[in-house]
Amino acid sequence: MATKKTGGAKKTFEERLQRLEVLGDEIRKSDIPLDDAIKAFEEGIVLARNLEKDLEKIESRIEILMNSDEASSDESPELGLFDEEE
């Protein structure tokens, strides 16, 4: 699910996110030609939308796992992220 075929090669979520960051850096350069900036922007928009869809799928999977039959409905999951005050 976290991979996408591009030009015959699979790219991971992290690789696509890194590419989006590179595109953002390129667009911020003051000496980039307008045509190149527009192309980078278009590619970035497509990447951002696809990454957002992947995040929504991941979030749904996490919700399903957190609400599975194995977890008791009376108990909330203990993640150990924060100390609970009594």
Steps between C-alpha positions, in 0.01 A plus 500: 500500500785743573652447160412645166621408155670782319689431182525130578655555845311483828537798728430480870296752692820640648666535158198686364490726806868576456439584133222738604741673738760533222238649269403751766864602542539539122193721473630729776818578305496848356694406187273217378345558157123544507435190284709284732323642805159422349605143413635448851181645646281268290705196599484610862122534494462148360741360759329685785156373400623142469681518833187637663296209362757255633487665843121471503528128420759454774282687747205276413709189554615629838143574604396147400789352698422714804132404488549131421325224694825420679490832684250502780238770464530575874873563482667777310828412331807573708755662277742614767540840339400707798502447875149477635411705802277335754 
